[in-house]
């Protein structure tokens, strides 16, 4: 049995309360990973073209301020 299959089986056996705690933890963990990736992409310049494009669209009237 693979590690993922073992985790799936253990998750199936959790009480509803523990499953809710795991779900909350996992969502928070996932968002933290996402935030770190965006911050790293921003620092590395990977988002520069997208930022420039968004600014140009805004200045051309194709977007509006939120």
Predicted model as a PDB file, atoms N, CA, C, CB and O in Angstrom, pLDDT in the B-factor column:
MODEL        1                                                                  
ATOM      1  N   UNK A   1       0.850  -1.173   0.000  1.00 89.00           N  
ATOM      2  CA  UNK A   1       0.000   0.000   0.000  1.00 89.00           C  
ATOM      3  C   UNK A   1       0.896   1.238   0.000  1.00 89.00           C  
ATOM      4  CB  UNK A   1      -0.967  -0.003   1.225  1.00 89.00           C  
ATOM      5  O   UNK A   1       1.855   1.318   0.768  1.00 89.00           O  
ATOM      6  N   UNK A   2       0.580   2.193  -0.861  1.00 97.00           N  
ATOM      7  CA  UNK A   2       1.386   3.405  -0.952  1.00 97.00           C  
ATOM      8  C   UNK A   2       1.114   4.310   0.248  1.00 97.00           C  
ATOM      9  CB  UNK A   2       1.094   4.153  -2.270  1.00 97.00           C  
ATOM     10  O   UNK A   2       0.136   4.125   0.973  1.00 97.00           O  
ATOM     11  N   UNK A   3       1.978   5.270   0.440  1.00 97.00           N  
ATOM     12  CA  UNK A   3       1.811   6.222   1.546  1.00 97.00           C  
ATOM     13  C   UNK A   3       0.487   6.991   1.398  1.00 97.00           C  
ATOM     14  CB  UNK A   3       3.009   7.215   1.595  1.00 97.00           C  
ATOM     15  O   UNK A   3      -0.209   7.235   2.384  1.00 97.00           O  
ATOM     16  N   UNK A   4       0.152   7.367   0.163  1.00 97.00           N  
ATOM     17  CA  UNK A   4      -1.097   8.087  -0.074  1.00 97.00           C  
ATOM     18  C   UNK A   4      -2.295   7.200   0.282  1.00 97.00           C  
ATOM     19  CB  UNK A   4      -1.185   8.551  -1.550  1.00 97.00           C  
ATOM     20  O   UNK A   4      -3.241   7.660   0.920  1.00 97.00           O  
ATOM     21  N   UNK A   5      -2.252   5.960  -0.121  1.00 97.00           N  
ATOM     22  CA  UNK A   5      -3.354   5.040   0.196  1.00 97.00           C  
ATOM     23  C   UNK A   5      -3.496   4.854   1.708  1.00 97.00           C  
ATOM     24  CB  UNK A   5      -3.127   3.674  -0.485  1.00 97.00           C  
ATOM     25  O   UNK A   5      -4.609   4.773   2.227  1.00 97.00           O  
ATOM     26  N   UNK A   6      -2.362   4.787   2.409  1.00 97.00           N  
ATOM     27  CA  UNK A   6      -2.405   4.677   3.871  1.00 97.00           C  
ATOM     28  C   UNK A   6      -3.045   5.918   4.479  1.00 97.00           C  
ATOM     29  CB  UNK A   6      -0.987   4.473   4.445  1.00 97.00           C  
ATOM     30  O   UNK A   6      -3.871   5.812   5.385  1.00 97.00           O  
ATOM     31  N   UNK A   7      -2.666   7.091   3.984  1.00 97.00           N  
ATOM     32  CA  UNK A   7      -3.263   8.334   4.483  1.00 97.00           C  
ATOM     33  C   UNK A   7      -4.765   8.369   4.206  1.00 97.00           C  
ATOM     34  CB  UNK A   7      -2.579   9.554   3.840  1.00 97.00           C  
ATOM     35  O   UNK A   7      -5.554   8.749   5.071  1.00 97.00           O  
ATOM     36  N   UNK A   8      -5.150   7.972   3.003  1.00 97.00           N  
ATOM     37  CA  UNK A   8      -6.577   7.940   2.669  1.00 97.00           C  
ATOM     38  C   UNK A   8      -7.342   7.056   3.644  1.00 97.00           C  
ATOM     39  CB  UNK A   8      -6.783   7.441   1.230  1.00 97.00           C  
ATOM     40  O   UNK A   8      -8.417   7.430   4.112  1.00 97.00           O  
ATOM     41  N   UNK A   9      -6.803   5.905   3.945  1.00 97.00           N  
ATOM     42  CA  UNK A   9      -7.471   4.975   4.854  1.00 97.00           C  
ATOM     43  C   UNK A   9      -7.567   5.564   6.258  1.00 97.00           C  
ATOM     44  CB  UNK A   9      -6.725   3.631   4.891  1.00 97.00           C  
ATOM     45  O   UNK A   9      -8.601   5.453   6.917  1.00 97.00           O  
ATOM     46  N   UNK A  10      -6.490   6.186   6.707  1.00 97.00           N  
ATOM     47  CA  UNK A  10      -6.510   6.790   8.040  1.00 97.00           C  
ATOM     48  C   UNK A  10      -7.504   7.939   8.096  1.00 97.00           C  
ATOM     49  CB  UNK A  10      -5.110   7.283   8.431  1.00 97.00           C  
ATOM     50  O   UNK A  10      -8.181   8.123   9.108  1.00 97.00           O  
ATOM     51  N   UNK A  11      -7.599   8.714   7.023  1.00 97.00           N  
ATOM     52  CA  UNK A  11      -8.536   9.832   6.977  1.00 97.00           C  
ATOM     53  C   UNK A  11      -9.974   9.318   7.021  1.00 97.00           C  
ATOM     54  CB  UNK A  11      -8.305  10.682   5.711  1.00 97.00           C  
ATOM     55  O   UNK A  11     -10.827   9.902   7.689  1.00 97.00           O  
ATOM     56  N   UNK A  12     -10.235   8.239   6.317  1.00 98.00           N  
ATOM     57  CA  UNK A  12     -11.584   7.646   6.331  1.00 98.00           C  
ATOM     58  C   UNK A  12     -12.017   7.247   7.740  1.00 98.00           C  
ATOM     59  CB  UNK A  12     -11.632   6.423   5.413  1.00 98.00           C  
ATOM     60  O   UNK A  12     -13.210   7.236   8.046  1.00 98.00           O  
ATOM     61  N   UNK A  13     -11.060   6.924   8.584  1.00 98.00           N  
ATOM     62  CA  UNK A  13     -11.364   6.448   9.940  1.00 98.00           C  
ATOM     63  C   UNK A  13     -11.473   7.587  10.962  1.00 98.00           C  
ATOM     64  CB  UNK A  13     -10.295   5.468  10.389  1.00 98.00           C  
ATOM     65  O   UNK A  13     -11.790   7.332  12.124  1.00 98.00           O  
ATOM     66  N   UNK A  14     -11.222   8.816  10.561  1.00 98.00           N  
ATOM     67  CA  UNK A  14     -11.280   9.934  11.496  1.00 98.00           C  
ATOM     68  C   UNK A  14     -12.720  10.210  11.919  1.00 98.00           C  
ATOM     69  CB  UNK A  14     -10.661  11.191  10.868  1.00 98.00           C  
ATOM     70  O   UNK A  14     -13.669   9.987  11.167  1.00 98.00           O  
ATOM     71  N   UNK A  15     -12.845  10.696  13.135  1.00 98.00           N  
ATOM     72  CA  UNK A  15     -14.162  11.146  13.611  1.00 98.00           C  
ATOM     73  C   UNK A  15     -14.532  12.414  12.850  1.00 98.00           C  
ATOM     74  CB  UNK A  15     -14.159  11.403  15.168  1.00 98.00           C  
ATOM     75  O   UNK A  15     -13.654  13.080  12.300  1.00 98.00           O  
ATOM     76  N   UNK A  16     -15.805  12.754  12.811  1.00 98.00           N  
ATOM     77  CA  UNK A  16     -16.197  13.990  12.126  1.00 98.00           C  
ATOM     78  C   UNK A  16     -15.465  15.225  12.661  1.00 98.00           C  
ATOM     79  CB  UNK A  16     -17.693  14.194  12.257  1.00 98.00           C  
ATOM     80  O   UNK A  16     -15.084  16.106  11.890  1.00 98.00           O  
ATOM     81  N   UNK A  17     -15.273  15.284  13.972  1.00 98.00           N  
ATOM     82  CA  UNK A  17     -14.560  16.425  14.558  1.00 98.00           C  
ATOM     83  C   UNK A  17     -13.109  16.491  14.114  1.00 98.00           C  
ATOM     84  CB  UNK A  17     -14.622  16.358  16.068  1.00 98.00           C  
ATOM     85  O   UNK A  17     -12.603  17.555  13.757  1.00 98.00           O  
ATOM     86  N   UNK A  18     -12.447  15.339  14.139  1.00 98.00           N  
ATOM     87  CA  UNK A  18     -11.049  15.304  13.701  1.00 98.00           C  
ATOM     88  C   UNK A  18     -10.932  15.573  12.205  1.00 98.00           C  
ATOM     89  CB  UNK A  18     -10.418  13.951  14.041  1.00 98.00           C  
ATOM     90  O   UNK A  18      -9.974  16.207  11.765  1.00 98.00           O  
ATOM     91  N   UNK A  19     -11.882  15.104  11.432  1.00 98.00           N  
ATOM     92  CA  UNK A  19     -11.874  15.369   9.996  1.00 98.00           C  
ATOM     93  C   UNK A  19     -12.016  16.873   9.744  1.00 98.00           C  
ATOM     94  CB  UNK A  19     -13.013  14.586   9.289  1.00 98.00           C  
ATOM     95  O   UNK A  19     -11.344  17.416   8.867  1.00 98.00           O  
ATOM     96  N   UNK A  20     -12.876  17.544  10.498  1.00 98.00           N  
ATOM     97  CA  UNK A  20     -13.036  18.993  10.362  1.00 98.00           C  
ATOM     98  C   UNK A  20     -11.741  19.714  10.715  1.00 98.00           C  
ATOM     99  CB  UNK A  20     -14.183  19.496  11.254  1.00 98.00           C  
ATOM    100  O   UNK A  20     -11.355  20.664  10.034  1.00 98.00           O  
ATOM    101  N   UNK A  21     -11.065  19.266  11.780  1.00 98.00           N  
ATOM    102  CA  UNK A  21      -9.778  19.876  12.159  1.00 98.00           C  
ATOM    103  C   UNK A  21      -8.743  19.670  11.070  1.00 98.00           C  
ATOM    104  CB  UNK A  21      -9.266  19.289  13.486  1.00 98.00           C  
ATOM    105  O   UNK A  21      -7.990  20.590  10.750  1.00 98.00           O  
ATOM    106  N   UNK A  22      -8.694  18.460  10.490  1.00 98.00           N  
ATOM    107  CA  UNK A  22      -7.745  18.173   9.414  1.00 98.00           C  
ATOM    108  C   UNK A  22      -8.038  19.042   8.201  1.00 98.00           C  
ATOM    109  CB  UNK A  22      -7.796  16.685   9.029  1.00 98.00           C  
ATOM    110  O   UNK A  22      -7.123  19.588   7.585  1.00 98.00           O  
ATOM    111  N   UNK A  23      -9.313  19.168   7.860  1.00 98.00           N  
ATOM    112  CA  UNK A  23      -9.712  19.980   6.712  1.00 98.00           C  
ATOM    113  C   UNK A  23      -9.266  21.434   6.909  1.00 98.00           C  
ATOM    114  CB  UNK A  23     -11.247  19.907   6.502  1.00 98.00           C  
ATOM    115  O   UNK A  23      -8.720  22.051   5.995  1.00 98.00           O  
ATOM    116  N   UNK A  24      -9.503  21.970   8.100  1.00 98.00           N  
ATOM    117  CA  UNK A  24      -9.094  23.347   8.398  1.00 98.00           C  
ATOM    118  C   UNK A  24      -7.587  23.488   8.301  1.00 98.00           C  
ATOM    119  CB  UNK A  24      -9.574  23.768   9.795  1.00 98.00           C  
ATOM    120  O   UNK A  24      -7.084  24.436   7.699  1.00 98.00           O  
ATOM    121  N   UNK A  25      -6.864  22.542   8.894  1.00 98.00           N  
ATOM    122  CA  UNK A  25      -5.399  22.594   8.840  1.00 98.00           C  
ATOM    123  C   UNK A  25      -4.914  22.527   7.397  1.00 98.00           C  
ATOM    124  CB  UNK A  25      -4.783  21.443   9.660  1.00 98.00           C  
ATOM    125  O   UNK A  25      -4.032  23.286   6.996  1.00 98.00           O  
ATOM    126  N   UNK A  26      -5.495  21.614   6.619  1.00 98.00           N  
ATOM    127  CA  UNK A  26      -5.024  21.431   5.252  1.00 98.00           C  
ATOM    128  C   UNK A  26      -5.275  22.679   4.413  1.00 98.00           C  
ATOM    129  CB  UNK A  26      -5.703  20.223   4.612  1.00 98.00           C  
ATOM    130  O   UNK A  26      -4.402  23.096   3.652  1.00 98.00           O  
ATOM    131  N   UNK A  27      -6.449  23.277   4.542  1.00 98.00           N  
ATOM    132  CA  UNK A  27      -6.747  24.488   3.777  1.00 98.00           C  
ATOM    133  C   UNK A  27      -5.790  25.617   4.150  1.00 98.00           C  
ATOM    134  CB  UNK A  27      -8.202  24.927   4.013  1.00 98.00           C  
ATOM    135  O   UNK A  27      -5.290  26.318   3.271  1.00 98.00           O  
ATOM    136  N   UNK A  28      -5.532  25.799   5.438  1.00 98.00           N  
ATOM    137  CA  UNK A  28      -4.588  26.831   5.872  1.00 98.00           C  
ATOM    138  C   UNK A  28      -3.192  26.540   5.349  1.00 98.00           C  
ATOM    139  CB  UNK A  28      -4.566  26.934   7.402  1.00 98.00           C  
ATOM    140  O   UNK A  28      -2.497  27.444   4.885  1.00 98.00           O  
ATOM    141  N   UNK A  29      -2.783  25.289   5.422  1.00 98.00           N  
ATOM    142  CA  UNK A  29      -1.462  24.876   4.926  1.00 98.00           C  
ATOM    143  C   UNK A  29      -1.353  25.140   3.419  1.00 98.00           C  
ATOM    144  CB  UNK A  29      -1.210  23.370   5.230  1.00 98.00           C  
ATOM    145  O   UNK A  29      -0.339  25.653   2.947  1.00 98.00           O  
ATOM    146  N   UNK A  30      -2.389  24.790   2.682  1.00 98.00           N  
ATOM    147  CA  UNK A  30      -2.399  24.976   1.238  1.00 98.00           C  
ATOM    148  C   UNK A  30      -2.291  26.456   0.878  1.00 98.00           C  
ATOM    149  CB  UNK A  30      -3.669  24.374   0.632  1.00 98.00           C  
ATOM    150  O   UNK A  30      -1.518  26.830  -0.004  1.00 98.00           O  
ATOM    151  N   UNK A  31      -3.071  27.302   1.568  1.00 98.00           N  
ATOM    152  CA  UNK A  31      -3.002  28.741   1.296  1.00 98.00           C  
ATOM    153  C   UNK A  31      -1.642  29.320   1.662  1.00 98.00           C  
ATOM    154  CB  UNK A  31      -4.097  29.475   2.060  1.00 98.00           C  
ATOM    155  O   UNK A  31      -1.151  30.205   0.961  1.00 98.00           O  
ATOM    156  N   UNK A  32      -1.017  28.848   2.741  1.00 98.00           N  
ATOM    157  CA  UNK A  32       0.317  29.317   3.113  1.00 98.00           C  
ATOM    158  C   UNK A  32       1.331  28.960   2.024  1.00 98.00           C  
ATOM    159  CB  UNK A  32       0.748  28.709   4.468  1.00 98.00           C  
ATOM    160  O   UNK A  32       2.185  29.775   1.674  1.00 98.00           O  
ATOM    161  N   UNK A  33       1.233  27.751   1.494  1.00 98.00           N  
ATOM    162  CA  UNK A  33       2.125  27.336   0.408  1.00 98.00           C  
ATOM    163  C   UNK A  33       1.909  28.225  -0.823  1.00 98.00           C  
ATOM    164  CB  UNK A  33       1.888  25.845   0.047  1.00 98.00           C  
ATOM    165  O   UNK A  33       2.870  28.655  -1.460  1.00 98.00           O  
ATOM    166  N   UNK A  34       0.650  28.492  -1.146  1.00 98.00           N  
ATOM    167  CA  UNK A  34       0.306  29.345  -2.283  1.00 98.00           C  
ATOM    168  C   UNK A  34       0.891  30.743  -2.086  1.00 98.00           C  
ATOM    169  CB  UNK A  34      -1.230  29.422  -2.462  1.00 98.00           C  
ATOM    170  O   UNK A  34       1.484  31.303  -3.009  1.00 98.00           O  
ATOM    171  N   UNK A  35       0.727  31.311  -0.884  1.00 98.00           N  
ATOM    172  CA  UNK A  35       1.273  32.639  -0.585  1.00 98.00           C  
ATOM    173  C   UNK A  35       2.786  32.665  -0.756  1.00 98.00           C  
ATOM    174  CB  UNK A  35       0.901  33.063   0.840  1.00 98.00           C  
ATOM    175  O   UNK A  35       3.333  33.598  -1.344  1.00 98.00           O  
ATOM    176  N   UNK A  36       3.465  31.636  -0.242  1.00 98.00           N  
ATOM    177  CA  UNK A  36       4.933  31.576  -0.374  1.00 98.00           C  
ATOM    178  C   UNK A  36       5.347  31.504  -1.848  1.00 98.00           C  
ATOM    179  CB  UNK A  36       5.497  30.351   0.395  1.00 98.00           C  
ATOM    180  O   UNK A  36       6.330  32.126  -2.250  1.00 98.00           O  
ATOM    181  N   UNK A  37       4.595  30.744  -2.649  1.00 98.00           N  
ATOM    182  CA  UNK A  37       4.929  30.614  -4.070  1.00 98.00           C  
ATOM    183  C   UNK A  37       4.745  31.949  -4.791  1.00 98.00           C  
ATOM    184  CB  UNK A  37       4.058  29.526  -4.734  1.00 98.00           C  
ATOM    185  O   UNK A  37       5.584  32.335  -5.604  1.00 98.00           O  
ATOM    186  N   UNK A  38       3.661  32.649  -4.499  1.00 97.00           N  
ATOM    187  CA  UNK A  38       3.436  33.954  -5.135  1.00 97.00           C  
ATOM    188  C   UNK A  38       4.530  34.936  -4.720  1.00 97.00           C  
ATOM    189  CB  UNK A  38       2.039  34.515  -4.760  1.00 97.00           C  
ATOM    190  O   UNK A  38       5.045  35.678  -5.556  1.00 97.00           O  
ATOM    191  N   UNK A  39       4.886  34.945  -3.444  1.00 98.00           N  
ATOM    192  CA  UNK A  39       5.941  35.843  -2.981  1.00 98.00           C  
ATOM    193  C   UNK A  39       7.267  35.524  -3.670  1.00 98.00           C  
ATOM    194  CB  UNK A  39       6.098  35.744  -1.457  1.00 98.00           C  
ATOM    195  O   UNK A  39       7.992  36.436  -4.067  1.00 98.00           O  
ATOM    196  N   UNK A  40       7.585  34.247  -3.813  1.00 98.00           N  
ATOM    197  CA  UNK A  40       8.825  33.854  -4.485  1.00 98.00           C  
ATOM    198  C   UNK A  40       8.787  34.248  -5.957  1.00 98.00           C  
ATOM    199  CB  UNK A  40       9.059  32.338  -4.346  1.00 98.00           C  
ATOM    200  O   UNK A  40       9.782  34.736  -6.493  1.00 98.00           O  
ATOM    201  N   UNK A  41       7.646  34.040  -6.616  1.00 98.00           N  
ATOM    202  CA  UNK A  41       7.512  34.416  -8.028  1.00 98.00           C  
ATOM    203  C   UNK A  41       7.637  35.928  -8.197  1.00 98.00           C  
ATOM    204  CB  UNK A  41       6.162  33.928  -8.593  1.00 98.00           C  
ATOM    205  O   UNK A  41       8.233  36.402  -9.164  1.00 98.00           O  
ATOM    206  N   UNK A  42       7.078  36.674  -7.264  1.00 97.00           N  
ATOM    207  CA  UNK A  42       7.170  38.129  -7.328  1.00 97.00           C  
ATOM    208  C   UNK A  42       8.618  38.589  -7.167  1.00 97.00           C  
ATOM    209  CB  UNK A  42       6.285  38.769  -6.248  1.00 97.00           C  
ATOM    210  O   UNK A  42       9.086  39.442  -7.921  1.00 97.00           O  
ATOM    211  N   UNK A  43       9.325  38.028  -6.186  1.00 97.00           N  
ATOM    212  CA  UNK A  43      10.739  38.387  -5.966  1.00 97.00           C  
ATOM    213  C   UNK A  43      11.609  38.017  -7.158  1.00 97.00           C  
ATOM    214  CB  UNK A  43      11.275  37.698  -4.709  1.00 97.00           C  
ATOM    215  O   UNK A  43      12.552  38.738  -7.486  1.00 97.00           O  
ATOM    216  N   UNK A  44      11.303  36.904  -7.806  1.00 98.00           N  
ATOM    217  CA  UNK A  44      12.146  36.430  -8.909  1.00 98.00           C  
ATOM    218  C   UNK A  44      11.855  37.152 -10.223  1.00 98.00           C  
ATOM    219  CB  UNK A  44      11.955  34.936  -9.099  1.00 98.00           C  
ATOM    220  O   UNK A  44      12.597  37.002 -11.193  1.00 98.00           O  
ATOM    221  N   UNK A  45      10.771  37.938 -10.255  1.00 97.00           N  
ATOM    222  CA  UNK A  45      10.430  38.659 -11.471  1.00 97.00           C  
ATOM    223  C   UNK A  45       9.502  37.901 -12.403  1.00 97.00           C  
ATOM    224  CB  UNK A  45      11.667  39.006 -12.198  1.00 97.00           C  
ATOM    225  O   UNK A  45       9.187  38.391 -13.487  1.00 97.00           O  
ATOM    226  N   UNK A  46       9.059  36.721 -12.007  1.00 97.00           N  
ATOM    227  CA  UNK A  46       8.180  35.924 -12.870  1.00 97.00           C  
ATOM    228  C   UNK A  46       6.842  36.607 -13.146  1.00 97.00           C  
ATOM    229  CB  UNK A  46       7.932  34.570 -12.238  1.00 97.00           C  
ATOM    230  O   UNK A  46       6.184  36.310 -14.143  1.00 97.00           O  
ATOM    231  N   UNK A  47       6.442  37.521 -12.266  1.00 97.00           N  
ATOM    232  CA  UNK A  47       5.147  38.177 -12.431  1.00 97.00           C  
ATOM    233  C   UNK A  47       5.259  39.551 -13.082  1.00 97.00           C  
ATOM    234  CB  UNK A  47       4.468  38.310 -11.094  1.00 97.00           C  
ATOM    235  O   UNK A  47       4.247  40.220 -13.291  1.00 97.00           O  
ATOM    236  N   UNK A  48       6.472  39.975 -13.402  1.00 97.00           N  
ATOM    237  CA  UNK A  48       6.679  41.323 -13.939  1.00 97.00           C  
ATOM    238  C   UNK A  48       5.870  41.575 -15.208  1.00 97.00           C  
ATOM    239  CB  UNK A  48       8.152  41.546 -14.223  1.00 97.00           C  
ATOM    240  O   UNK A  48       5.255  42.633 -15.347  1.00 97.00           O  
ATOM    241  N   UNK A  49       5.862  40.626 -16.128  1.00 97.00           N  
ATOM    242  CA  UNK A  49       5.120  40.816 -17.380  1.00 97.00           C  
ATOM    243  C   UNK A  49       3.621  40.936 -17.127  1.00 97.00           C  
ATOM    244  CB  UNK A  49       5.393  39.656 -18.342  1.00 97.00           C  
ATOM    245  O   UNK A  49       2.946  41.764 -17.738  1.00 97.00           O  
ATOM    246  N   UNK A  50       3.109  40.110 -16.230  1.00 95.00           N  
ATOM    247  CA  UNK A  50       1.677  40.174 -15.907  1.00 95.00           C  
ATOM    248  C   UNK A  50       1.320  41.500 -15.235  1.00 95.00           C  
ATOM    249  CB  UNK A  50       1.280  38.999 -14.994  1.00 95.00           C  
ATOM    250  O   UNK A  50       0.271  42.079 -15.517  1.00 95.00           O  
ATOM    251  N   UNK A  51       2.184  41.973 -14.358  1.00 95.00           N  
ATOM    252  CA  UNK A  51       1.949  43.249 -13.688  1.00 95.00           C  
ATOM    253  C   UNK A  51       1.961  44.384 -14.705  1.00 95.00           C  
ATOM    254  CB  UNK A  51       3.009  43.493 -12.593  1.00 95.00           C  
ATOM    255  O   UNK A  51       1.105  45.268 -14.670  1.00 95.00           O  
ATOM    256  N   UNK A  52       2.928  44.354 -15.602  1.00 96.00           N  
ATOM    257  CA  UNK A  52       3.014  45.394 -16.638  1.00 96.00           C  
ATOM    258  C   UNK A  52       1.779  45.372 -17.531  1.00 96.00           C  
ATOM    259  CB  UNK A  52       4.286  45.207 -17.490  1.00 96.00           C  
ATOM    260  O   UNK A  52       1.243  46.424 -17.881  1.00 96.00           O  
ATOM    261  N   UNK A  53       1.336  44.199 -17.894  1.00 95.00           N  
ATOM    262  CA  UNK A  53       0.150  44.064 -18.738  1.00 95.00           C  
ATOM    263  C   UNK A  53      -1.096  44.594 -18.025  1.00 95.00           C  
ATOM    264  CB  UNK A  53      -0.054  42.595 -19.138  1.00 95.00           C  
ATOM    265  O   UNK A  53      -1.920  45.278 -18.631  1.00 95.00           O  
ATOM    266  N   UNK A  54      -1.226  44.279 -16.758  1.00 92.00           N  
ATOM    267  CA  UNK A  54      -2.381  44.751 -15.985  1.00 92.00           C  
ATOM    268  C   UNK A  54      -2.357  46.268 -15.857  1.00 92.00           C  
ATOM    269  CB  UNK A  54      -2.401  44.101 -14.587  1.00 92.00           C  
ATOM    270  O   UNK A  54      -3.394  46.920 -15.981  1.00 92.00           O  
ATOM    271  N   UNK A  55      -1.181  46.830 -15.609  1.00 93.00           N  
ATOM    272  CA  UNK A  55      -1.078  48.296 -15.510  1.00 93.00           C  
ATOM    273  C   UNK A  55      -1.422  48.953 -16.849  1.00 93.00           C  
ATOM    274  CB  UNK A  55       0.348  48.713 -15.063  1.00 93.00           C  
ATOM    275  O   UNK A  55      -2.117  49.968 -16.884  1.00 93.00           O  
ATOM    276  N   UNK A  56      -0.940  48.378 -17.941  1.00 95.00           N  
ATOM    277  CA  UNK A  56      -1.230  48.937 -19.263  1.00 95.00           C  
ATOM    278  C   UNK A  56      -2.726  48.860 -19.563  1.00 95.00           C  
ATOM    279  CB  UNK A  56      -0.429  48.193 -20.353  1.00 95.00           C  
ATOM    280  O   UNK A  56      -3.298  49.804 -20.108  1.00 95.00           O  
ATOM    281  N   UNK A  57      -3.358  47.750 -19.213  1.00 93.00           N  
ATOM    282  CA  UNK A  57      -4.798  47.618 -19.413  1.00 93.00           C  
ATOM    283  C   UNK A  57      -5.554  48.658 -18.596  1.00 93.00           C  
ATOM    284  CB  UNK A  57      -5.265  46.207 -19.038  1.00 93.00           C  
ATOM    285  O   UNK A  57      -6.514  49.259 -19.079  1.00 93.00           O  
ATOM    286  N   UNK A  58      -5.121  48.867 -17.363  1.00 91.00           N  
ATOM    287  CA  UNK A  58      -5.779  49.859 -16.514  1.00 91.00           C  
ATOM    288  C   UNK A  58      -5.634  51.258 -17.114  1.00 91.00           C  
ATOM    289  CB  UNK A  58      -5.191  49.824 -15.088  1.00 91.00           C  
ATOM    290  O   UNK A  58      -6.606  52.009 -17.198  1.00 91.00           O  
ATOM    291  N   UNK A  59      -4.429  51.595 -17.524  1.00 92.00           N  
ATOM    292  CA  UNK A  59      -4.181  52.927 -18.099  1.00 92.00           C  
ATOM    293  C   UNK A  59      -4.930  53.130 -19.423  1.00 92.00           C  
ATOM    294  CB  UNK A  59      -2.676  53.132 -18.321  1.00 92.00           C  
ATOM    295  O   UNK A  59      -5.271  54.258 -19.780  1.00 92.00           O  
ATOM    296  N   UNK A  60      -5.181  52.039 -20.143  1.00 94.00           N  
ATOM    297  CA  UNK A  60      -5.919  52.118 -21.404  1.00 94.00           C  
ATOM    298  C   UNK A  60      -7.428  52.089 -21.193  1.00 94.00           C  
ATOM    299  CB  UNK A  60      -5.512  50.979 -22.317  1.00 94.00           C  
ATOM    300  O   UNK A  60      -8.196  52.100 -22.155  1.00 94.00           O  
ATOM    301  N   UNK A  61      -7.850  52.053 -19.931  1.00 93.00           N  
ATOM    302  CA  UNK A  61      -9.272  52.056 -19.644  1.00 93.00           C  
ATOM    303  C   UNK A  61      -9.941  50.700 -19.770  1.00 93.00           C  
ATOM    304  CB  UNK A  61      -9.945  53.007 -20.537  1.00 93.00           C  
ATOM    305  O   UNK A  61     -11.169  50.615 -19.788  1.00 93.00           O  
ATOM    306  N   UNK A  62      -9.151  49.639 -19.857  1.00 92.00           N  
ATOM    307  CA  UNK A  62      -9.707  48.290 -19.998  1.00 92.00           C  
ATOM    308  C   UNK A  62     -10.013  47.644 -18.644  1.00 92.00           C  
ATOM    309  CB  UNK A  62      -8.738  47.410 -20.779  1.00 92.00           C  
ATOM    310  O   UNK A  62     -10.546  46.536 -18.582  1.00 92.00           O  
ATOM    311  N   UNK A  63      -9.676  48.337 -17.580  1.00 83.00           N  
ATOM    312  CA  UNK A  63      -9.902  47.823 -16.232  1.00 83.00           C  
ATOM    313  C   UNK A  63     -10.241  48.999 -15.331  1.00 83.00           C  
ATOM    314  CB  UNK A  63      -8.652  47.043 -15.697  1.00 83.00           C  
ATOM    315  O   UNK A  63     -10.078  50.158 -15.711  1.00 83.00           O  
ATOM    316  N   UNK A  64     -10.706  48.689 -14.156  1.00 77.00           N  
ATOM    317  CA  UNK A  64     -11.012  49.763 -13.226  1.00 77.00           C  
ATOM    318  C   UNK A  64     -10.459  49.421 -11.864  1.00 77.00           C  
ATOM    319  CB  UNK A  64     -12.522  50.015 -13.148  1.00 77.00           C  
ATOM    320  O   UNK A  64     -10.205  48.258 -11.550  1.00 77.00           O  
ATOM    321  N   UNK A  65     -10.279  50.439 -11.070  1.00 77.00           N  
ATOM    322  CA  UNK A  65      -9.750  50.281  -9.733  1.00 77.00           C  
ATOM    323  C   UNK A  65     -10.766  49.561  -8.865  1.00 77.00           C  
ATOM    324  CB  UNK A  65      -9.381  51.639  -9.128  1.00 77.00           C  
ATOM    325  O   UNK A  65     -11.968  49.802  -8.981  1.00 77.00           O  
ATOM    326  N   UNK A  66     -10.295  48.686  -8.004  1.00 79.00           N  
ATOM    327  CA  UNK A  66     -11.213  47.967  -7.107  1.00 79.00           C  
ATOM    328  C   UNK A  66     -11.506  48.782  -5.864  1.00 79.00           C  
ATOM    329  CB  UNK A  66     -10.628  46.605  -6.710  1.00 79.00           C  
ATOM    330  O   UNK A  66     -12.258  48.337  -4.997  1.00 79.00           O  
TER     331      UNK A  66                                                      
ENDMDL                                                                          
END                                                                             
